[in-house]
Amino acid sequence: MNLKKSKALMEKAVSVIPGGVNSPVRAYGAVGGTPPFIERGFGPYLEDVDGNRYIDYVLSWGPLILGHSHPEVIEAVIEAIRKGTSFGAPTEREIRLADKIIEIIPSVEMVRLVNSGTEATMSAIRLARAYTGRDKIVKFAGCYHGHGDSFLIEAGSGSLTLSTPSSPGVPKGVAGDTLVANYNDLDSVKTLFDKYPEHIAAVIVEPVAGNMGCVPPVKGFLEGLRSLTRANNALLIFDEVMTGFRVSPGGAQEKFGITPDLTTLGKVIGGGLPIGAYGGKKELMSMIAPAGKVYQAGTLSGNPVAVAAGLKTLELIGADGFYDRLFQWTEKLVQGIRDIAGRAGVQLQVNQAGSMFSFYFSENPVYGFDDVMQADKQKYTELFHKLLDRGVYFPPSAYESLFTSGSHDEECLSKTLEAFEDSLK
Ligand SMILES: *Cc1c(COP(=O)(O)O)cnc(C)c1O
């Protein structure tokens, strides 16, 4: 594959942008090679500056559930932009987006818009701490909640109850307030509640984990979190920045019938523009300034262009049959991948939830972070490069979910499976 222009651009980029990119995974550090610089996206396709075309399964890491540059979303954006790009004052469309989110996400009665998923989770734990008067939070190994200090924490070696920063620059004091449990392991959460009774403000979880590949919850896990948090007067926060609108129209909470206290959203609700949101019961959300005392603000929050893109996206995915078609298409792809691996005698675990999926080169089913770590990363890397050469764009890391969109069609399906079969040889 010719990546001449991309190579030249990367050489230039690294001298002015850290690592040449504005978000680490884009640099291809995990898989090696030069990332294609993108010229444009249309439907399920990406086209790079050297004219290579790819079927895209990254979709901007989740947001583009309708595919790239959907004509109606673009139209809504242009219409909004013509009237101005930002006002720092209230607009009617923000109410419409809030209404729509409240209508779709079962537990949300009131919602605040922010600019990214990171802001949403940071704000949600501030609110949880304010409400409970407690400082500690529980997160799960392998779950990602953006790059806020409180989340860049990993379990200390040898002990479930001692945490350490996973990035330099995160204060030890902050690490002390984040406890790390194991995904799909309720006992690990119980242990923390036993050790720190009345100190834990909230448990935050990706209700389907999507940032260690795709790892659905085992039966009883989310139910258990709900009852444990309730019994300990702690809040349950569902980080649905990825799962919102991807595993079910109303998010994982609808799919599994669990009501969290707070929900964070992002990605799909911006239709490809920067946005995030957090919401929940009125009683809780009324504590946010200026209705209440918990401070949280944003110069560009509720940005009219992002809101227009998000609103149009939610409207389009609300159409009859959208999800049936999207999920059926995804299942066909996933089943096709399983069949090919089976025929090739390759041990492949394929996890799927709605329009998210991922696969692991492993003999064992993948239920949590330790299982993910045991999968063969090198095999994924080889497959990734072979697929890229054949015009199929998978995430440049073994630990990411893949996404599908309403624009992926029969041609994408057959081409992807053909490339997959070829690449597995
Ligand atoms: C992507 C993601 C975030 C962070 O969102 P940004 O918009 O990148 O800040 C938070 N939580 C989850 C579950 C995510 O997938």
The ligand as an SDF file (V2000), in Angstrom:
LIG
                    3D

 15 15  0  0  0  0  0  0  0  0999 V2000
  -14.5560    7.4520   24.8490 C   0  0  0  0  0  0  0  0  0  0  0  0
  -14.9560    7.2190   26.2520 C   0  0  0  0  0  0  0  0  0  0  0  0
  -14.8170    8.2110   27.2380 C   0  0  0  0  0  0  0  0  0  0  0  0
  -14.1050    9.5030   26.9810 C   0  0  0  0  0  0  0  0  0  0  0  0
  -14.7570   10.3080   26.0650 O   0  0  0  0  0  0  0  0  0  0  0  0
  -13.9310   11.4800   25.3250 P   0  0  0  0  0  0  0  0  0  0  0  0
  -14.9570   12.1780   24.5170 O   0  0  0  0  0  0  0  0  0  0  0  0
  -12.8640   10.8050   24.5410 O   0  0  0  0  0  0  0  0  0  0  0  0
  -13.3470   12.3370   26.3950 O   0  0  0  0  0  0  0  0  0  0  0  0
  -15.3290    7.9580   28.4930 C   0  0  0  0  0  0  0  0  0  0  0  0
  -15.9400    6.8000   28.7750 N   0  0  0  0  0  0  0  0  0  0  0  0
  -16.0740    5.8150   27.8580 C   0  0  0  0  0  0  0  0  0  0  0  0
  -16.7770    4.5610   28.2250 C   0  0  0  0  0  0  0  0  0  0  0  0
  -15.5830    5.9890   26.5720 C   0  0  0  0  0  0  0  0  0  0  0  0
  -15.6990    4.9960   25.6810 O   0  0  0  0  0  0  0  0  0  0  0  0
  1  2  1  0
  2  3  1  0
  2 14  2  0
  3  4  1  0
  3 10  2  0
  4  5  1  0
  5  6  1  0
  6  7  2  0
  6  8  1  0
  6  9  1  0
 10 11  1  0
 11 12  2  0
 12 13  1  0
 12 14  1  0
 14 15  1  0
M  END
$$$$
